[in-house]
Structure formats: C-alpha cells, structure tokens
Amino acid sequence: MATNLITEAGFQALKDELDWLWREERPEITRKVTWAASLGDRSENADYQYNKKRLREIDRRVRYLRKRIEDLRVVPYAPSQEGKVFFGAWVTIANEDDASKTFRIVGGDEIYGSKDFISVDSPMARACIGKCVGDEIVVRTPTGDAYWEIIDIEYIAQEGEPRFVKP
C-alpha cells in the first residue's frame, strides 16, 4: 500500500491540475461535444466520439484527484530534519565504483514526469531514511545486495519541483 505523503509543491501541482481540468479543459471539451452532437448522426461522427471519450477521461481523472487530494498528508520541511535523510530530502549516494546518483524522496503521486524523484515506498528510499552523510546503506535487489554511501543531503528546492504543466 502506498504512503499518503506528499510535498507542498506536489500537493499544489495536483490542485493546479484539478483546477485546470475542471475550469478549462472540461468546459472546452463539453462545448465540442455539444457542437458535434448538433451535427446529427452521432454514430459516424468522429468529433463527437473522440470528445465524448476525452470527457470520460477527464471526469475519471477529476474524481481520482478529488479523492486523492482528500487522502494525502502534506509534509512540510522542518529545520530539525537537517543532517539526516527524511521525506523531501535531496540525497546523493555513491557506490564503490564511484557511480553516483542524486534523487529526491517524495510521495508516489510526485514521481511521474521527473527522473530525479523516487517514491518514499521504494527500497532505495526506505534504506536511506534516517541515515546521515557517511552512512552506508544496503539495498536489496533481485541480483543481490547493492551497497551505497550517502554523500550529501539537502533540503532545498531545486529545478524539477513538481508543478502542473498544461498539456
């Protein structure tokens, strides 16, 4: 089961998407459906069929977002988090081959569209939580255990913060 946590920026992005779908996208598609329906025979009207389908997709997404937004808990940054890995941290890790990765630990609703975000429910994030710079973490993978060292921990907003971008 996914954790119902989200950053402030991620929560705002979901609210912005809901607002855009409901106030801009849905009324526009509804106008198109009404126009296409006024042309007559709906069974062979591609505009009508496509926009009706799009309207159903929008309604499904709106229902999901409304329910999801109610269930989510926003986790704000707190200065007491400094020095340890917690939700919302940007973490840089390296292995013995000097391969490094930098990622931000966020809620499951925020990982889509950003290659640098990982879910707090992922094995990598679970291994990092509560650790400090210099600590070694072990991540269990299907091919065996992977060993990483935490190199850096930051709690600053960086580019790639989740935000809703109109399609």
Steps between C-alpha positions, in 0.01 A plus 500: 500500500634842405579758765264801487774761535575786263719809493346847498601552135356163398172574676475835324571332163210256554267784599608701194433202272154448653420869463614506136307186409180622664507868404668498159534160334158353589294804387692510170441129431134535602458777242654277234270209590195728486607637161572151359167368631316783324627373163268202506595132470730431796587142406732610218608834646870473593503839677212394720645157581852623571390792719248284687785261577723790608221631725479160673879503550485848652214403732687188613815704573300770684335236721838343573666834583218612729516178699880488501539861615274423798712199598844661468698645788735787418840468668660844537873553541620534857847628599534204739533272192842645408782248508284191453303357212126546533205555268570782253880473517729521199749216551825428317639149532804325354614139479851350507527546121454878550167489321277760660130580499308801622129479569225648711283285725137594435151351504384254238279762333803717421738260324337512157667741261821539698792261469662635816214419738452166673208383708534488875372142466790390275772271639766768442304765691419258783870419535593872513240623751659604829858472376772771511782604266765227503259221591494189285169366378413159364232470235367152432463441125403192296866462399633530856575766755621841380714709733493880485643780713308818569710790370267800539159592641320823412157643569492774239260552214670407177396515140262223419265576787167346417263741337214453266574595141205530266523242219 
